[in-house]
Amino acid sequence: MIAYALNQKGMLTLTNSDAAFPAMVKELLPIGFTGLVVGGILAALMSSLASLYNSSATLFTVDFYKKFKPQAPEKELVRVGRIATMVVVVLGILWIPVMKGIGKVLYAYLQDVQSMLAPGIAAVFLLGVLSKKTTPKAGLYGLISGFILGMTRLGFVIFGGNLNHDSIFYRLFLAPNWLHYEIVIFFIVIILMIIISVFTPKSDPLAIKGLYVGSATPEEKAYTRASWTNWDLLFSGIIIAVIIAFYIYFW
């Protein structure tokens, strides 16, 4: 908002909304402070990327590779982790054209991509917490189906620019607003999980005890109740009311 106000007064030149912060740093800060800000941004970027690459390598090495080769020595695991890190770096570079193909505004890109991935995850998490009848296979196939539906829209967004507006693919994957599309994905995944849960083996009741609604012991309920106060309820209610008001206003 500050950048917009300065642009309206002619004190700042903005080409688009994503240029607000760099334009303010470049045109308003002294040279020394500009260097400090740029150095801080680069340090934060390096730290974030380092933790991301380390987490990715650990995830692949421990949760996947080690499951298939439990007897693998530490030296081999380290080598696999390094290879996994290089693969993640290459995939990140290859993803840049995808970002450009989705949109020029960074916030719109983030919302669009999240709308393709979040519905399936949210549906699986919600159904798993609310019902003990949800099976492991239902959760797995729910995640897979949500991912496929989301990535299908992503593919059409990037490569479907010349698609006929009267075609069924355009009406199904491109015409709907991204908010409406993720609502549809959410309910499709839930319905699919309910159907799969009917025909697949249930989880061991002892293994999921305390993980779904109504399964907590009196001790666990008391511990949870002691972790929040009426002030937490009040502030949470205020936040929820503000979010609902924004949804109603911008609907």
Secondary structure by P-SEA (a helix, b strand, c coil): caaaaaaaacccccccccaaaaaaaaccccaaaaaaaaaaaaaaaaaaaaaaaaaaaaaaaccccccccccccaaaaaaaaaaaaaaaaaaaaaaaaaaaaacccaaaaaaaaaaaccaaaaaaaaaaaacccccaaaaaaaaaaaaaaaaaaaaaaacccccccccccccccccccaaaaaaaaaaaaaaaaaaaaacccccccccccccccccccaaaaaaaaaaccaaaaaaaaaaaaaaaaaaaaac
